[in-house]
Amino acid sequence: MNLSAVMSKRSFVLQPGWPTHLVGLALVAAMFLLLFAGDVADIVSIWWNVSTFGHCLLIPLILFWLVEQRLHELRQLTPVAWWPGLIWAAAGAFCWLLGDAASVALARHLGLVVMLQGAVITMLGPQVSRGLAFPIFYALFLVPFGEEFVPVLQTITAHLSMLFLDWSGIPAHLSGVFITTPSGYFEVAEACSGAKFLIAMAAYAALVCNVCFKSWSRRIAFMSAALVIAVIANGVRAFGTIYIADRISIDFATSFDHVIYGWIFFAIILALVMTMGWPLFDRRAHEAFLDPHKLQGRVRYAGRIGVIAPSLMAVAVAAPLWSFAMVAASDPVPTRISLPEIQGWTRVDYRPAYPWRPRFAGADHEVMGRYRNSQGQEADLAIAVYARQQEGQELVGFGQGAIDPDSKWVWSAPALAPAEASGEHIVAPGPVNRDVVSFYSIDGVVTGNATRVKLQTLKARLLGGDQRAAAVLISAEDREGYPAQAAIRAFLRDIGPIGPIADRSTGKN
């Protein structure tokens, strides 16, 4: 095919209405980005600063390329303003409202992307949207998601490492996410969980599934294999670091991990996945991604762009307006709070074997102290109070709770706790072992479940409930002759129900 023929093919005459609808879409999208500028800045900051989501910087370019690949066929379709598209935009606005009410950034970011998807569907209509189905779906990878799987992936990586160590003949012991071998003490930290590999692999595999496959069975097989390989490969990576440390030195293993692993290792895994999938590719190189003739036809529920565009903007504006109204209705907390007196226990100086203090960024009040009973058992009590929760000021979330990410404390394993609390066994250099039992109180509910905290916060913010909230943490160190669990059980027995303590701290009684 000569150059003039190619140019003729690529410059197919536009159907009527494209300029008007593209300008309208651009204006609506710009309004969305300005209205939710804070979330846009958060998303871009995460892309730029969090290595797990560095691949997201490429997604806008990939979206542009995906649309460009479909331009010739899209030009043969007629865009229309379409009322049902508002449903998807409204779903995005509601998702954003839920995220804002529950202080879940992921839901807000997802809501913004869904609103933008809704804008495309509403302003261009069903024919064009079906032609852009995959690029519209692929835009979901703009949302920084996946860190929720880190604890599970840490555990899987630790067990895979133990399996490979056993095969290699290196004696090892696993405790939580800590592996002990003759050469040292290793932690399968959050950075070693493989979340970065898995998330980037999911985005890459989804793109390959669309570009290289037509058969859904082959797409599912390729995606499944890619994700499984990513998880296993990360286990191999963790094992390799421990193996090198055992055979050479820990310092060499650390430098080797920094130089060889990371994106170089990931590139090797990508090459392996593509090599395995290559024989299954069933889409020809120059095959069109859509048949415009199958998408053409009469469109029901079309409307005037001058009416639908303002309606789309109104849907987006409604979410932050409702959120602002609920925030204005929140109740104040006391000007100061204090630790309670507990029968059988005396306040003593706080002298931990290794400094520990929970982190509750943005709390209106925080107090902490140590208690000792007549048997010599010691327990620490920490209380944090919020008048209302919002981004950066929340009971549960990344970096909040028993472990300050800026400290040397690390999570090791779950710990025993009452049904209405959560328990964690944490470790500091030494090693120093500590158990922490966490209670959260919001709108009359005491729980240790982070999901329930978010749901109760959501309920209070959406329906005008009491937004005041408190965290009550009871902790103890493992000391010789005084196990942490025994001290915590004794303290819980004597302190009584946590609800009244939380209510008094937030000023509810």
Contacts in CASP RR format, 6 or more apart in sequence:
PFRMAT RR
TARGET T0000
AUTHOR 0000-0000-0000
METHOD contacts of the structure
MODEL  1
MNLSAVMSKRSFVLQPGWPTHLVGLALVAAMFLLLFAGDVADIVSIWWNV
STFGHCLLIPLILFWLVEQRLHELRQLTPVAWWPGLIWAAAGAFCWLLGD
AASVALARHLGLVVMLQGAVITMLGPQVSRGLAFPIFYALFLVPFGEEFV
PVLQTITAHLSMLFLDWSGIPAHLSGVFITTPSGYFEVAEACSGAKFLIA
MAAYAALVCNVCFKSWSRRIAFMSAALVIAVIANGVRAFGTIYIADRISI
DFATSFDHVIYGWIFFAIILALVMTMGWPLFDRRAHEAFLDPHKLQGRVR
YAGRIGVIAPSLMAVAVAAPLWSFAMVAASDPVPTRISLPEIQGWTRVDY
RPAYPWRPRFAGADHEVMGRYRNSQGQEADLAIAVYARQQEGQELVGFGQ
GAIDPDSKWVWSAPALAPAEASGEHIVAPGPVNRDVVSFYSIDGVVTGNA
TRVKLQTLKARLLGGDQRAAAVLISAEDREGYPAQAAIRAFLRDIGPIGP
IADRSTGKN
9 72 0 8 1.000
10 71 0 8 1.000
10 72 0 8 1.000
12 72 0 8 1.000
12 75 0 8 1.000
12 76 0 8 1.000
13 75 0 8 1.000
14 75 0 8 1.000
15 75 0 8 1.000
15 76 0 8 1.000
15 77 0 8 1.000
15 78 0 8 1.000
15 79 0 8 1.000
16 78 0 8 1.000
17 78 0 8 1.000
17 79 0 8 1.000
18 75 0 8 1.000
18 79 0 8 1.000
20 305 0 8 1.000
21 79 0 8 1.000
21 80 0 8 1.000
21 81 0 8 1.000
21 123 0 8 1.000
21 124 0 8 1.000
21 305 0 8 1.000
22 79 0 8 1.000
24 123 0 8 1.000
24 305 0 8 1.000
24 309 0 8 1.000
25 119 0 8 1.000
25 120 0 8 1.000
25 123 0 8 1.000
25 124 0 8 1.000
27 309 0 8 1.000
28 119 0 8 1.000
28 123 0 8 1.000
28 309 0 8 1.000
28 312 0 8 1.000
28 313 0 8 1.000
29 116 0 8 1.000
29 119 0 8 1.000
31 313 0 8 1.000
31 316 0 8 1.000
32 112 0 8 1.000
32 115 0 8 1.000
32 116 0 8 1.000
32 119 0 8 1.000
32 316 0 8 1.000
33 40 0 8 1.000
35 316 0 8 1.000
35 317 0 8 1.000
35 320 0 8 1.000
36 96 0 8 1.000
36 108 0 8 1.000
36 112 0 8 1.000
36 316 0 8 1.000
36 320 0 8 1.000
39 96 0 8 1.000
39 105 0 8 1.000
39 108 0 8 1.000
39 109 0 8 1.000
39 112 0 8 1.000
40 112 0 8 1.000
42 105 0 8 1.000
42 109 0 8 1.000
43 109 0 8 1.000
43 112 0 8 1.000
43 142 0 8 1.000
43 143 0 8 1.000
43 144 0 8 1.000
46 53 0 8 1.000
46 56 0 8 1.000
46 144 0 8 1.000
47 53 0 8 1.000
47 54 0 8 1.000
47 56 0 8 1.000
47 57 0 8 1.000
47 144 0 8 1.000
48 54 0 8 1.000
48 57 0 8 1.000
50 144 0 8 1.000
51 196 0 8 1.000
52 144 0 8 1.000
52 146 0 8 1.000
52 147 0 8 1.000
52 195 0 8 1.000
52 196 0 8 1.000
52 199 0 8 1.000
53 144 0 8 1.000
53 199 0 8 1.000
54 200 0 8 1.000
55 199 0 8 1.000
55 200 0 8 1.000
55 203 0 8 1.000
55 204 0 8 1.000
56 141 0 8 1.000
56 142 0 8 1.000
56 144 0 8 1.000
56 203 0 8 1.000
59 138 0 8 1.000
59 139 0 8 1.000
59 141 0 8 1.000
59 142 0 8 1.000
59 203 0 8 1.000
60 142 0 8 1.000
62 138 0 8 1.000
62 207 0 8 1.000
63 135 0 8 1.000
63 138 0 8 1.000
63 139 0 8 1.000
66 134 0 8 1.000
66 135 0 8 1.000
66 138 0 8 1.000
66 210 0 8 1.000
67 74 0 8 1.000
67 132 0 8 1.000
67 135 0 8 1.000
69 289 0 8 1.000
70 131 0 8 1.000
70 132 0 8 1.000
70 135 0 8 1.000
70 289 0 8 1.000
70 290 0 8 1.000
72 288 0 8 1.000
73 131 0 8 1.000
73 288 0 8 1.000
73 289 0 8 1.000
73 290 0 8 1.000
73 291 0 8 1.000
73 292 0 8 1.000
74 128 0 8 1.000
74 131 0 8 1.000
74 132 0 8 1.000
74 292 0 8 1.000
76 292 0 8 1.000
76 293 0 8 1.000
76 296 0 8 1.000
77 127 0 8 1.000
77 128 0 8 1.000
77 131 0 8 1.000
77 292 0 8 1.000
77 295 0 8 1.000
77 296 0 8 1.000
78 127 0 8 1.000
78 296 0 8 1.000
79 123 0 8 1.000
79 124 0 8 1.000
79 125 0 8 1.000
79 127 0 8 1.000
79 128 0 8 1.000
80 124 0 8 1.000
80 125 0 8 1.000
80 127 0 8 1.000
80 299 0 8 1.000
80 302 0 8 1.000
80 303 0 8 1.000
81 122 0 8 1.000
81 123 0 8 1.000
81 125 0 8 1.000
81 302 0 8 1.000
81 303 0 8 1.000
81 304 0 8 1.000
81 305 0 8 1.000
81 306 0 8 1.000
81 307 0 8 1.000
81 308 0 8 1.000
81 309 0 8 1.000
82 121 0 8 1.000
82 122 0 8 1.000
82 124 0 8 1.000
82 125 0 8 1.000
82 126 0 8 1.000
82 129 0 8 1.000
82 299 0 8 1.000
82 301 0 8 1.000
82 302 0 8 1.000
82 303 0 8 1.000
82 308 0 8 1.000
83 122 0 8 1.000
83 301 0 8 1.000
83 302 0 8 1.000
83 303 0 8 1.000
83 308 0 8 1.000
84 121 0 8 1.000
84 126 0 8 1.000
84 301 0 8 1.000
85 118 0 8 1.000
85 121 0 8 1.000
85 122 0 8 1.000
85 125 0 8 1.000
86 118 0 8 1.000
86 122 0 8 1.000
86 308 0 8 1.000
86 311 0 8 1.000
86 312 0 8 1.000
86 315 0 8 1.000
88 114 0 8 1.000
88 117 0 8 1.000
88 118 0 8 1.000
88 121 0 8 1.000
88 122 0 8 1.000
89 114 0 8 1.000
89 115 0 8 1.000
89 117 0 8 1.000
89 118 0 8 1.000
89 119 0 8 1.000
89 121 0 8 1.000
89 122 0 8 1.000
89 312 0 8 1.000
89 315 0 8 1.000
89 316 0 8 1.000
90 315 0 8 1.000
91 114 0 8 1.000
92 110 0 8 1.000
92 111 0 8 1.000
92 112 0 8 1.000
92 114 0 8 1.000
92 115 0 8 1.000
92 118 0 8 1.000
93 111 0 8 1.000
93 115 0 8 1.000
93 315 0 8 1.000
93 316 0 8 1.000
93 318 0 8 1.000
93 319 0 8 1.000
94 319 0 8 1.000
95 107 0 8 1.000
95 108 0 8 1.000
95 110 0 8 1.000
95 111 0 8 1.000
95 114 0 8 1.000
96 107 0 8 1.000
96 108 0 8 1.000
96 111 0 8 1.000
96 112 0 8 1.000
96 115 0 8 1.000
96 319 0 8 1.000
97 319 0 8 1.000
97 322 0 8 1.000
97 323 0 8 1.000
97 462 0 8 1.000
98 104 0 8 1.000
98 107 0 8 1.000
98 458 0 8 1.000
98 462 0 8 1.000
99 105 0 8 1.000
99 106 0 8 1.000
99 107 0 8 1.000
99 108 0 8 1.000
99 458 0 8 1.000
100 107 0 8 1.000
100 108 0 8 1.000
100 319 0 8 1.000
100 320 0 8 1.000
100 323 0 8 1.000
100 390 0 8 1.000
100 461 0 8 1.000
101 323 0 8 1.000
101 326 0 8 1.000
101 457 0 8 1.000
101 458 0 8 1.000
101 461 0 8 1.000
101 462 0 8 1.000
102 454 0 8 1.000
102 455 0 8 1.000
102 457 0 8 1.000
102 458 0 8 1.000
102 461 0 8 1.000
103 389 0 8 1.000
103 390 0 8 1.000
103 391 0 8 1.000
103 392 0 8 1.000
103 393 0 8 1.000
103 394 0 8 1.000
103 397 0 8 1.000
103 454 0 8 1.000
103 457 0 8 1.000
104 454 0 8 1.000
105 391 0 8 1.000
106 143 0 8 1.000
106 144 0 8 1.000
106 145 0 8 1.000
106 148 0 8 1.000
109 143 0 8 1.000
109 144 0 8 1.000
109 145 0 8 1.000
110 140 0 8 1.000
110 143 0 8 1.000
110 145 0 8 1.000
113 139 0 8 1.000
113 140 0 8 1.000
113 142 0 8 1.000
113 143 0 8 1.000
115 315 0 8 1.000
115 316 0 8 1.000
116 139 0 8 1.000
117 136 0 8 1.000
117 139 0 8 1.000
118 312 0 8 1.000
119 312 0 8 1.000
120 129 0 8 1.000
120 132 0 8 1.000
120 136 0 8 1.000
121 129 0 8 1.000
121 136 0 8 1.000
122 308 0 8 1.000
122 312 0 8 1.000
123 305 0 8 1.000
123 308 0 8 1.000
123 309 0 8 1.000
123 312 0 8 1.000
124 132 0 8 1.000
125 299 0 8 1.000
125 302 0 8 1.000
126 299 0 8 1.000
127 295 0 8 1.000
127 296 0 8 1.000
127 297 0 8 1.000
127 299 0 8 1.000
129 136 0 8 1.000
130 290 0 8 1.000
130 295 0 8 1.000
131 289 0 8 1.000
131 290 0 8 1.000
131 295 0 8 1.000
134 210 0 8 1.000
134 289 0 8 1.000
138 206 0 8 1.000
138 207 0 8 1.000
138 210 0 8 1.000
141 202 0 8 1.000
141 203 0 8 1.000
141 206 0 8 1.000
145 199 0 8 1.000
146 195 0 8 1.000
146 198 0 8 1.000
146 199 0 8 1.000
147 195 0 8 1.000
147 398 0 8 1.000
149 193 0 8 1.000
149 195 0 8 1.000
149 198 0 8 1.000
150 190 0 8 1.000
150 193 0 8 1.000
150 195 0 8 1.000
151 193 0 8 1.000
151 411 0 8 1.000
153 193 0 8 1.000
153 194 0 8 1.000
153 195 0 8 1.000
153 198 0 8 1.000
153 231 0 8 1.000
153 234 0 8 1.000
154 177 0 8 1.000
154 188 0 8 1.000
154 189 0 8 1.000
154 190 0 8 1.000
154 192 0 8 1.000
154 193 0 8 1.000
155 176 0 8 1.000
155 177 0 8 1.000
156 231 0 8 1.000
156 235 0 8 1.000
157 188 0 8 1.000
157 192 0 8 1.000
157 193 0 8 1.000
157 194 0 8 1.000
157 231 0 8 1.000
157 234 0 8 1.000
157 235 0 8 1.000
157 238 0 8 1.000
158 174 0 8 1.000
158 176 0 8 1.000
158 177 0 8 1.000
158 179 0 8 1.000
158 188 0 8 1.000
158 238 0 8 1.000
159 174 0 8 1.000
160 231 0 8 1.000
160 232 0 8 1.000
160 234 0 8 1.000
160 235 0 8 1.000
160 236 0 8 1.000
160 238 0 8 1.000
160 239 0 8 1.000
161 172 0 8 1.000
161 179 0 8 1.000
161 188 0 8 1.000
161 235 0 8 1.000
161 238 0 8 1.000
161 239 0 8 1.000
161 242 0 8 1.000
162 172 0 8 1.000
162 174 0 8 1.000
162 179 0 8 1.000
164 235 0 8 1.000
164 236 0 8 1.000
164 239 0 8 1.000
164 240 0 8 1.000
164 243 0 8 1.000
165 172 0 8 1.000
165 179 0 8 1.000
165 181 0 8 1.000
165 239 0 8 1.000
165 242 0 8 1.000
165 243 0 8 1.000
166 172 0 8 1.000
168 239 0 8 1.000
168 243 0 8 1.000
170 181 0 8 1.000
170 182 0 8 1.000
170 242 0 8 1.000
170 243 0 8 1.000
170 246 0 8 1.000
171 181 0 8 1.000
171 182 0 8 1.000
172 179 0 8 1.000
172 180 0 8 1.000
172 181 0 8 1.000
172 242 0 8 1.000
173 179 0 8 1.000
173 180 0 8 1.000
173 181 0 8 1.000
175 412 0 8 1.000
175 413 0 8 1.000
176 412 0 8 1.000
176 413 0 8 1.000
177 187 0 8 1.000
177 188 0 8 1.000
177 189 0 8 1.000
177 410 0 8 1.000
177 411 0 8 1.000
177 412 0 8 1.000
177 413 0 8 1.000
178 185 0 8 1.000
178 186 0 8 1.000
178 187 0 8 1.000
178 188 0 8 1.000
178 412 0 8 1.000
178 427 0 8 1.000
179 185 0 8 1.000
179 186 0 8 1.000
179 187 0 8 1.000
179 188 0 8 1.000
179 242 0 8 1.000
180 186 0 8 1.000
181 242 0 8 1.000
181 245 0 8 1.000
181 246 0 8 1.000
182 246 0 8 1.000
183 242 0 8 1.000
183 245 0 8 1.000
183 246 0 8 1.000
183 250 0 8 1.000
184 245 0 8 1.000
184 250 0 8 1.000
185 431 0 8 1.000
186 241 0 8 1.000
186 242 0 8 1.000
186 245 0 8 1.000
187 410 0 8 1.000
188 238 0 8 1.000
189 410 0 8 1.000
192 234 0 8 1.000
192 237 0 8 1.000
192 238 0 8 1.000
193 234 0 8 1.000
194 230 0 8 1.000
194 231 0 8 1.000
194 234 0 8 1.000
196 262 0 8 1.000
196 266 0 8 1.000
197 230 0 8 1.000
197 231 0 8 1.000
197 233 0 8 1.000
197 234 0 8 1.000
197 266 0 8 1.000
197 269 0 8 1.000
198 227 0 8 1.000
198 230 0 8 1.000
198 231 0 8 1.000
198 234 0 8 1.000
200 266 0 8 1.000
201 226 0 8 1.000
201 227 0 8 1.000
201 229 0 8 1.000
201 230 0 8 1.000
201 266 0 8 1.000
201 269 0 8 1.000
201 270 0 8 1.000
201 273 0 8 1.000
202 223 0 8 1.000
202 226 0 8 1.000
202 227 0 8 1.000
204 226 0 8 1.000
204 270 0 8 1.000
205 222 0 8 1.000
205 223 0 8 1.000
205 226 0 8 1.000
205 227 0 8 1.000
205 273 0 8 1.000
206 223 0 8 1.000
208 222 0 8 1.000
208 226 0 8 1.000
208 274 0 8 1.000
209 219 0 8 1.000
209 222 0 8 1.000
209 223 0 8 1.000
210 219 0 8 1.000
210 289 0 8 1.000
211 283 0 8 1.000
212 281 0 8 1.000
212 282 0 8 1.000
212 283 0 8 1.000
213 219 0 8 1.000
213 222 0 8 1.000
213 280 0 8 1.000
213 281 0 8 1.000
213 282 0 8 1.000
213 283 0 8 1.000
214 282 0 8 1.000
214 283 0 8 1.000
215 282 0 8 1.000
218 280 0 8 1.000
218 282 0 8 1.000
221 280 0 8 1.000
222 277 0 8 1.000
222 280 0 8 1.000
225 273 0 8 1.000
225 276 0 8 1.000
225 277 0 8 1.000
226 273 0 8 1.000
229 269 0 8 1.000
229 272 0 8 1.000
229 273 0 8 1.000
230 269 0 8 1.000
233 265 0 8 1.000
233 269 0 8 1.000
237 257 0 8 1.000
237 261 0 8 1.000
237 265 0 8 1.000
240 253 0 8 1.000
241 253 0 8 1.000
241 254 0 8 1.000
241 256 0 8 1.000
241 257 0 8 1.000
241 261 0 8 1.000
242 253 0 8 1.000
244 252 0 8 1.000
244 253 0 8 1.000
244 256 0 8 1.000
245 252 0 8 1.000
245 253 0 8 1.000
245 254 0 8 1.000
323 461 0 8 1.000
326 461 0 8 1.000
326 462 0 8 1.000
326 464 0 8 1.000
327 388 0 8 1.000
327 390 0 8 1.000
327 461 0 8 1.000
329 464 0 8 1.000
330 387 0 8 1.000
330 388 0 8 1.000
330 467 0 8 1.000
330 468 0 8 1.000
331 387 0 8 1.000
331 466 0 8 1.000
331 467 0 8 1.000
331 468 0 8 1.000
332 387 0 8 1.000
333 364 0 8 1.000
333 365 0 8 1.000
333 385 0 8 1.000
333 386 0 8 1.000
333 387 0 8 1.000
333 468 0 8 1.000
333 506 0 8 1.000
333 507 0 8 1.000
334 365 0 8 1.000
334 505 0 8 1.000
334 506 0 8 1.000
334 507 0 8 1.000
336 365 0 8 1.000
337 365 0 8 1.000
337 367 0 8 1.000
337 383 0 8 1.000
337 385 0 8 1.000
337 505 0 8 1.000
338 367 0 8 1.000
339 347 0 8 1.000
339 367 0 8 1.000
339 368 0 8 1.000
339 369 0 8 1.000
339 381 0 8 1.000
339 383 0 8 1.000
340 381 0 8 1.000
340 495 0 8 1.000
340 501 0 8 1.000
340 504 0 8 1.000
342 371 0 8 1.000
342 491 0 8 1.000
342 494 0 8 1.000
342 495 0 8 1.000
343 494 0 8 1.000
344 373 0 8 1.000
344 374 0 8 1.000
344 494 0 8 1.000
345 371 0 8 1.000
345 372 0 8 1.000
345 373 0 8 1.000
345 379 0 8 1.000
345 491 0 8 1.000
345 494 0 8 1.000
346 371 0 8 1.000
346 372 0 8 1.000
346 373 0 8 1.000
347 369 0 8 1.000
347 370 0 8 1.000
347 371 0 8 1.000
348 370 0 8 1.000
348 371 0 8 1.000
348 372 0 8 1.000
348 378 0 8 1.000
349 370 0 8 1.000
350 368 0 8 1.000
350 369 0 8 1.000
350 370 0 8 1.000
350 380 0 8 1.000
351 370 0 8 1.000
352 380 0 8 1.000
352 432 0 8 1.000
352 477 0 8 1.000
353 432 0 8 1.000
353 477 0 8 1.000
353 479 0 8 1.000
354 408 0 8 1.000
354 409 0 8 1.000
354 428 0 8 1.000
354 429 0 8 1.000
354 430 0 8 1.000
354 432 0 8 1.000
355 407 0 8 1.000
356 380 0 8 1.000
356 407 0 8 1.000
356 409 0 8 1.000
356 428 0 8 1.000
356 434 0 8 1.000
356 475 0 8 1.000
357 368 0 8 1.000
357 382 0 8 1.000
357 404 0 8 1.000
357 407 0 8 1.000
358 368 0 8 1.000
358 382 0 8 1.000
358 384 0 8 1.000
358 401 0 8 1.000
358 402 0 8 1.000
358 403 0 8 1.000
358 404 0 8 1.000
358 436 0 8 1.000
358 471 0 8 1.000
358 473 0 8 1.000
359 399 0 8 1.000
359 400 0 8 1.000
359 401 0 8 1.000
359 403 0 8 1.000
359 404 0 8 1.000
359 405 0 8 1.000
359 406 0 8 1.000
360 366 0 8 1.000
360 384 0 8 1.000
360 386 0 8 1.000
360 395 0 8 1.000
360 400 0 8 1.000
360 401 0 8 1.000
360 471 0 8 1.000
361 392 0 8 1.000
361 393 0 8 1.000
361 399 0 8 1.000
361 400 0 8 1.000
362 386 0 8 1.000
362 392 0 8 1.000
362 393 0 8 1.000
363 384 0 8 1.000
363 385 0 8 1.000
363 386 0 8 1.000
363 393 0 8 1.000
364 385 0 8 1.000
364 386 0 8 1.000
364 387 0 8 1.000
365 383 0 8 1.000
365 384 0 8 1.000
365 385 0 8 1.000
365 505 0 8 1.000
366 382 0 8 1.000
366 383 0 8 1.000
366 384 0 8 1.000
366 385 0 8 1.000
367 382 0 8 1.000
367 383 0 8 1.000
368 380 0 8 1.000
368 381 0 8 1.000
368 382 0 8 1.000
368 383 0 8 1.000
369 380 0 8 1.000
369 381 0 8 1.000
369 382 0 8 1.000
370 378 0 8 1.000
370 379 0 8 1.000
370 380 0 8 1.000
370 381 0 8 1.000
371 378 0 8 1.000
371 379 0 8 1.000
371 380 0 8 1.000
371 381 0 8 1.000
371 491 0 8 1.000
372 378 0 8 1.000
373 490 0 8 1.000
373 491 0 8 1.000
373 494 0 8 1.000
375 490 0 8 1.000
376 482 0 8 1.000
377 476 0 8 1.000
377 482 0 8 1.000
377 486 0 8 1.000
377 487 0 8 1.000
377 490 0 8 1.000
377 491 0 8 1.000
378 476 0 8 1.000
378 477 0 8 1.000
378 479 0 8 1.000
378 482 0 8 1.000
378 487 0 8 1.000
379 474 0 8 1.000
379 475 0 8 1.000
379 476 0 8 1.000
379 487 0 8 1.000
379 488 0 8 1.000
379 490 0 8 1.000
379 491 0 8 1.000
380 473 0 8 1.000
380 474 0 8 1.000
380 475 0 8 1.000
380 476 0 8 1.000
381 472 0 8 1.000
381 473 0 8 1.000
381 474 0 8 1.000
381 491 0 8 1.000
381 495 0 8 1.000
382 471 0 8 1.000
382 472 0 8 1.000
382 473 0 8 1.000
382 475 0 8 1.000
383 470 0 8 1.000
383 471 0 8 1.000
383 472 0 8 1.000
383 473 0 8 1.000
383 501 0 8 1.000
383 502 0 8 1.000
383 505 0 8 1.000
384 395 0 8 1.000
384 470 0 8 1.000
384 471 0 8 1.000
385 468 0 8 1.000
385 469 0 8 1.000
385 470 0 8 1.000
385 505 0 8 1.000
385 506 0 8 1.000
386 393 0 8 1.000
386 394 0 8 1.000
386 395 0 8 1.000
386 468 0 8 1.000
386 469 0 8 1.000
386 470 0 8 1.000
387 467 0 8 1.000
387 468 0 8 1.000
388 461 0 8 1.000
388 467 0 8 1.000
388 468 0 8 1.000
388 469 0 8 1.000
389 395 0 8 1.000
389 457 0 8 1.000
389 461 0 8 1.000
389 467 0 8 1.000
389 469 0 8 1.000
394 400 0 8 1.000
394 457 0 8 1.000
395 440 0 8 1.000
395 442 0 8 1.000
395 453 0 8 1.000
395 457 0 8 1.000
395 469 0 8 1.000
395 470 0 8 1.000
395 471 0 8 1.000
396 440 0 8 1.000
396 450 0 8 1.000
396 453 0 8 1.000
396 454 0 8 1.000
397 450 0 8 1.000
398 405 0 8 1.000
399 405 0 8 1.000
401 438 0 8 1.000
401 471 0 8 1.000
401 473 0 8 1.000
402 409 0 8 1.000
402 424 0 8 1.000
402 426 0 8 1.000
402 436 0 8 1.000
402 438 0 8 1.000
402 473 0 8 1.000
402 475 0 8 1.000
403 409 0 8 1.000
403 410 0 8 1.000
403 411 0 8 1.000
403 424 0 8 1.000
403 426 0 8 1.000
407 428 0 8 1.000
408 428 0 8 1.000
408 429 0 8 1.000
409 426 0 8 1.000
409 427 0 8 1.000
409 428 0 8 1.000
409 434 0 8 1.000
410 426 0 8 1.000
410 427 0 8 1.000
410 428 0 8 1.000
411 424 0 8 1.000
411 425 0 8 1.000
411 426 0 8 1.000
412 425 0 8 1.000
412 426 0 8 1.000
412 427 0 8 1.000
412 433 0 8 1.000
413 424 0 8 1.000
413 425 0 8 1.000
414 423 0 8 1.000
414 424 0 8 1.000
414 425 0 8 1.000
415 423 0 8 1.000
415 424 0 8 1.000
415 425 0 8 1.000
415 435 0 8 1.000
415 436 0 8 1.000
415 437 0 8 1.000
415 485 0 8 1.000
416 423 0 8 1.000
416 435 0 8 1.000
416 485 0 8 1.000
417 423 0 8 1.000
417 437 0 8 1.000
417 438 0 8 1.000
417 448 0 8 1.000
418 437 0 8 1.000
418 492 0 8 1.000
420 439 0 8 1.000
420 446 0 8 1.000
420 447 0 8 1.000
420 448 0 8 1.000
420 498 0 8 1.000
421 437 0 8 1.000
421 438 0 8 1.000
421 439 0 8 1.000
421 447 0 8 1.000
421 448 0 8 1.000
421 498 0 8 1.000
422 437 0 8 1.000
422 438 0 8 1.000
422 448 0 8 1.000
422 449 0 8 1.000
422 450 0 8 1.000
423 435 0 8 1.000
423 436 0 8 1.000
423 437 0 8 1.000
423 438 0 8 1.000
424 435 0 8 1.000
424 436 0 8 1.000
424 438 0 8 1.000
425 433 0 8 1.000
425 434 0 8 1.000
425 435 0 8 1.000
426 433 0 8 1.000
426 434 0 8 1.000
426 435 0 8 1.000
426 436 0 8 1.000
427 433 0 8 1.000
427 434 0 8 1.000
428 434 0 8 1.000
432 477 0 8 1.000
432 478 0 8 1.000
433 477 0 8 1.000
433 478 0 8 1.000
433 484 0 8 1.000
434 475 0 8 1.000
434 476 0 8 1.000
434 477 0 8 1.000
434 478 0 8 1.000
434 484 0 8 1.000
435 475 0 8 1.000
435 476 0 8 1.000
435 478 0 8 1.000
435 484 0 8 1.000
435 485 0 8 1.000
435 488 0 8 1.000
436 473 0 8 1.000
436 474 0 8 1.000
436 475 0 8 1.000
437 473 0 8 1.000
437 474 0 8 1.000
437 475 0 8 1.000
437 488 0 8 1.000
437 492 0 8 1.000
438 448 0 8 1.000
438 471 0 8 1.000
438 472 0 8 1.000
438 473 0 8 1.000
439 446 0 8 1.000
439 447 0 8 1.000
439 448 0 8 1.000
439 471 0 8 1.000
439 472 0 8 1.000
439 473 0 8 1.000
439 474 0 8 1.000
439 498 0 8 1.000
439 499 0 8 1.000
439 502 0 8 1.000
440 446 0 8 1.000
440 447 0 8 1.000
440 448 0 8 1.000
440 453 0 8 1.000
440 469 0 8 1.000
440 470 0 8 1.000
440 471 0 8 1.000
440 472 0 8 1.000
441 469 0 8 1.000
441 470 0 8 1.000
441 471 0 8 1.000
441 472 0 8 1.000
441 498 0 8 1.000
441 499 0 8 1.000
441 502 0 8 1.000
441 503 0 8 1.000
441 506 0 8 1.000
442 453 0 8 1.000
442 456 0 8 1.000
442 457 0 8 1.000
442 460 0 8 1.000
442 467 0 8 1.000
442 468 0 8 1.000
442 469 0 8 1.000
442 470 0 8 1.000
443 456 0 8 1.000
443 457 0 8 1.000
443 459 0 8 1.000
443 460 0 8 1.000
443 465 0 8 1.000
443 466 0 8 1.000
443 467 0 8 1.000
443 469 0 8 1.000
444 456 0 8 1.000
444 466 0 8 1.000
444 499 0 8 1.000
444 503 0 8 1.000
445 452 0 8 1.000
445 456 0 8 1.000
446 498 0 8 1.000
446 499 0 8 1.000
446 502 0 8 1.000
447 453 0 8 1.000
447 456 0 8 1.000
453 469 0 8 1.000
457 467 0 8 1.000
457 469 0 8 1.000
459 465 0 8 1.000
460 466 0 8 1.000
460 467 0 8 1.000
461 467 0 8 1.000
466 508 0 8 1.000
468 506 0 8 1.000
468 507 0 8 1.000
468 508 0 8 1.000
469 506 0 8 1.000
470 502 0 8 1.000
470 505 0 8 1.000
470 506 0 8 1.000
472 498 0 8 1.000
472 501 0 8 1.000
472 502 0 8 1.000
472 505 0 8 1.000
474 488 0 8 1.000
474 491 0 8 1.000
474 492 0 8 1.000
474 495 0 8 1.000
475 484 0 8 1.000
475 488 0 8 1.000
476 482 0 8 1.000
476 484 0 8 1.000
476 485 0 8 1.000
476 487 0 8 1.000
476 488 0 8 1.000
476 491 0 8 1.000
477 484 0 8 1.000
478 484 0 8 1.000
495 501 0 8 1.000
500 509 0 8 1.000
503 509 0 8 1.000
END
